[in-house]
Amino acid sequence: MSEKEFVVIEIIGQVGLIKLNRPESYNALNLQLLSELMESLKELDERDEIGALVITGNDKSFAAGADISSMAKATKDEIRKSKFIPTFSLIREIKKPIIAAVSGYCLGGGLELAMSCDMIISSTKSKFGQPEINLGIIPGAGGTQRLTRSVGKVIAMEMILNNRTLKADEALSMGLINAVYPVEDYLEKSISLAQEIASRAPLAIQAAKQAINQVDELSLTNGLNEERDLFYHLFSTQDQKEGMSAFLEKRKPDWKGS
C-alpha cells in the first residue's frame, strides 16, 4: 500500500486498522486526509484476507471537525465545486464492515465520519457534537440526517441548533454508539469486535451490511424484497453450503468467501 501523510495503516490479523494522523490539529479533516482515508478504505476493502475495518484517531481526538482554515473564505460556488463533501460519500461504497473507535473530540465532520461507519465504540472521554451553528453554517456531510435517525428529532435539534454536546454515556443511552470502555481499552475492544466479525462468513456479512444500510432509503416492502433477494443469492455460494454442513457436522466452518 502507498505511503500516506495523514493516515497510518496497520494490519492486525483479519482487521485493517486506519489511524487518522493530524494530531497537531486534533485530526481536523481536510481534503487530503479524507482522500487518503477513502483510498485506504478502498485498498483494504479489496484485500481478501481483511474481513473488517477500524477507523480511529488518538485518545484525545477522533476528529475535531473540518479544517476551518481551508474553507473560511470560500464562496458558495467554490464550496459547491470542492470535493470535500462528496468525498465523505465514498465511504458508502465500502463493502466490509467499518467500526469507528472514538476517544476525545468527535465533533462536526468527525461525528459525521463516525456516523458513516457501521458501528461506533467509544472511550469514556469522548464528546459527540455538531457545533457548526457556531460558525454560521450547518452540517453538510450527513449530520442532520444520520444524527436524527440515531438520536431522534428533538435531541438532534438541540445538538445542531444549540451546540449540545453528548458525553459517552449519553450517546450510549440514545443509541448513537454501541459501547463505552475506559480510554486504555476502547481501541483494543474495537479491534476485538472487528476480529470477531471478520471470522464470520464474509459474503453473508457484506449482504447483511447492504440490507441494513438500505433501511432508511427503502420502503418496508422494497426493503423486504431486497433482503429476500440477498438471502436467496447466498444459497448460490460455497460459504452457505460450508456453513450449514459445519452446523450439521458440529464443527467449525471454514469460510472461503465464495
C-alpha positions in Angstrom: 0.0 0.0 0.0 1.2 3.5 -0.8 2.5 5.7 2.0 0.1 8.4 3.3 0.9 11.6 5.1 -2.2 11.9 7.3 -3.2 8.2 7.6 -1.4 5.3 9.2 -2.4 1.7 8.3 -1.8 -1.4 10.4 -2.9 -5.0 9.7 -3.9 -6.9 12.8 -4.9 -10.4 11.8 -8.0 -10.1 9.6 -8.6 -6.4 10.6 -7.4 -3.3 8.8 -6.7 -0.5 11.3 -6.6 3.0 9.9 -5.4 5.8 12.2 -6.1 9.5 11.4 -2.8 11.3 11.9 -3.0 15.0 12.2 -2.5 15.2 16.0 -1.4 18.8 16.0 -4.9 19.9 14.7 -6.9 17.3 16.7 -7.3 15.3 13.4 -9.2 18.2 11.8 -10.4 16.9 8.4 -9.1 18.4 5.3 -9.4 17.1 1.7 -6.1 15.4 1.7 -6.8 13.5 4.9 -10.2 12.5 3.7 -8.9 11.4 0.3 -6.1 9.3 1.9 -8.7 7.8 4.3 -11.0 6.8 1.4 -8.2 5.5 -0.7 -7.0 3.4 2.3 -10.5 2.0 2.9 -10.8 1.0 -0.7 -7.4 -0.7 -0.8 -8.2 -2.7 2.3 -11.8 -3.5 1.1 -10.2 -5.2 -1.9 -7.9 -7.4 0.1 -9.4 -10.9 0.6 -7.6 -11.5 3.9 -9.1 -8.5 5.5 -12.6 -9.1 6.9 -13.4 -5.9 8.8 -12.0 -2.3 9.2 -11.4 0.0 12.1 -11.0 3.8 11.9 -9.6 5.6 14.9 -7.8 8.8 15.9 -5.9 9.1 19.2 -7.0 9.2 22.8 -7.6 12.9 22.8 -9.4 13.3 19.5 -11.1 11.1 16.9 -11.6 14.1 14.7 -12.5 17.6 16.0 -14.3 18.6 12.8 -13.4 20.0 9.4 -10.3 22.1 8.9 -12.0 25.6 9.0 -8.9 27.4 7.7 -9.3 25.6 4.4 -12.9 26.8 3.9 -13.3 30.1 5.8 -13.1 32.3 2.8 -14.8 30.0 0.3 -17.7 31.3 -1.7 -20.9 29.4 -2.4 -19.7 28.3 -5.8 -16.2 27.4 -4.5 -17.6 25.2 -1.7 -20.1 23.6 -4.1 -17.3 22.7 -6.5 -15.0 21.4 -3.8 -14.6 17.7 -3.5 -14.6 17.9 0.3 -18.3 17.0 1.0 -18.6 14.4 -1.9 -15.5 12.6 -0.6 -17.4 11.7 2.6 -19.9 9.8 0.5 -17.3 7.4 -0.8 -17.4 5.5 2.5 -20.7 4.1 1.5 -19.1 2.2 -1.3 -17.0 0.1 1.1 -18.5 -3.5 1.4 -16.7 -4.7 4.5 -18.0 -3.5 8.0 -16.3 -0.5 9.4 -16.0 0.3 13.2 -15.2 3.8 14.4 -13.1 3.6 17.5 -13.6 7.0 19.2 -12.0 8.8 22.0 -11.9 12.5 22.9 -13.4 15.0 20.5 -15.8 13.6 17.9 -17.3 16.8 16.5 -18.7 18.2 13.3 -17.2 16.4 10.4 -15.6 14.0 12.8 -19.0 12.9 14.1 -20.3 12.7 10.5 -17.4 10.4 9.7 -18.1 8.2 12.7 -21.8 8.0 11.9 -20.9 7.0 8.3 -19.3 3.9 9.8 -21.3 0.8 10.7 -20.6 0.8 14.4 -19.1 3.2 17.0 -17.1 2.1 20.0 -16.2 4.9 22.4 -13.9 5.6 25.3 -15.3 7.2 28.5 -13.7 10.5 27.5 -15.5 11.0 24.2 -17.6 14.1 23.4 -20.0 14.0 20.5 -21.4 17.1 18.8 -22.3 19.1 15.7 -21.1 22.6 16.6 -21.4 24.0 13.0 -24.0 26.5 14.2 -21.2 28.4 16.0 -19.6 29.0 12.5 -22.8 30.2 10.9 -23.3 27.0 8.9 -25.0 23.6 9.4 -23.6 20.1 9.0 -23.1 19.3 5.3 -21.8 15.7 5.2 -24.8 13.9 6.6 -25.0 15.3 10.2 -28.6 16.4 10.1 -29.8 13.2 8.6 -27.8 10.5 10.3 -27.8 12.1 13.8 -31.6 12.5 13.6 -32.0 8.8 12.7 -29.8 7.8 15.6 -30.9 10.0 18.5 -34.3 11.3 17.3 -35.6 14.7 16.2 -35.7 16.6 19.5 -32.1 15.7 20.6 -30.8 16.3 17.1 -32.4 19.7 17.0 -30.8 20.7 20.3 -27.4 19.4 19.3 -27.4 21.1 15.9 -29.3 24.3 16.7 -27.8 24.9 20.2 -24.5 23.0 20.2 -25.4 20.4 22.8 -22.6 18.0 23.2 -23.2 14.4 24.3 -20.9 12.6 26.7 -20.2 9.0 26.0 -22.8 7.6 28.5 -25.4 9.9 27.0 -24.5 8.8 23.5 -24.8 5.2 24.5 -28.2 5.6 26.1 -29.5 7.4 23.0 -28.3 4.7 20.6 -25.7 6.7 18.9 -22.9 4.3 19.8 -22.5 0.6 20.6 -20.4 0.5 23.8 -18.2 2.6 26.1 -14.9 1.4 27.6 -12.1 3.1 29.6 -9.6 5.0 27.5 -7.0 2.3 27.8 -9.4 -0.3 26.5 -11.6 1.2 23.8 -9.3 0.6 20.8 -8.5 -3.0 21.8 -12.2 -3.7 22.3 -12.9 -2.2 18.8 -10.3 -4.4 17.2 -11.6 -7.4 19.1 -15.1 -6.8 17.8 -13.8 -6.4 14.3 -11.8 -9.6 14.6 -15.0 -11.5 15.7 -16.9 -10.1 12.8 -14.1 -10.9 10.4 -14.1 -14.5 11.5 -17.7 -15.0 10.1 -18.9 -15.7 6.6 -17.6 -12.8 4.5 -20.3 -12.8 1.8 -23.1 -13.0 4.4 -21.5 -10.2 6.4 -21.4 -8.0 3.3 -25.0 -8.9 2.3 -26.2 -8.1 5.8 -24.5 -4.7 5.8 -26.0 -3.9 2.4 -29.5 -4.8 3.6 -29.3 -2.9 6.9 -27.9 0.2 5.3 -30.9 0.4 2.9 -33.4 0.5 5.8 -33.5 4.3 5.8 -33.7 4.5 2.0 -36.3 1.9 1.0 -40.0 1.3 1.9 -40.6 -1.7 4.1 -41.9 -3.6 1.1 -38.9 -2.8 -1.1 -36.6 -3.5 1.9 -38.1 -6.9 2.4 -37.8 -7.7 -1.3 -34.1 -6.7 -1.2 -33.5 -8.7 1.9 -35.2 -11.7 0.3 -33.1 -11.4 -2.9 -29.8 -11.3 -0.9 -31.0 -14.3 1.2 -31.7 -16.3 -2.0 -28.4 -15.3 -3.6 -26.4 -16.6 -0.6 -27.7 -20.1 -1.5 -25.5 -20.0 -4.6 -22.4 -19.6 -2.5 -19.9 -22.2 -1.2 -20.0 -20.5 2.2 -23.7 -21.3 2.6 -23.0 -25.0 1.8 -20.0 -25.0 4.2 -21.8 -23.2 7.0 -24.8 -25.5 7.0 -22.6 -28.6 6.6 -20.4 -27.5 9.5 -23.5 -26.9 11.7 -24.9 -30.4 11.0 -21.5 -32.0 11.5 -20.9 -30.0 14.7 -17.6 -28.5 13.5 -16.2 -25.0 12.9 -16.9 -23.8 9.4 -14.0 -23.0 7.0 -15.1 -19.8 5.2 -13.8 -19.2 1.7 -15.6 -16.1 0.7 -17.0 -17.7 -2.4 
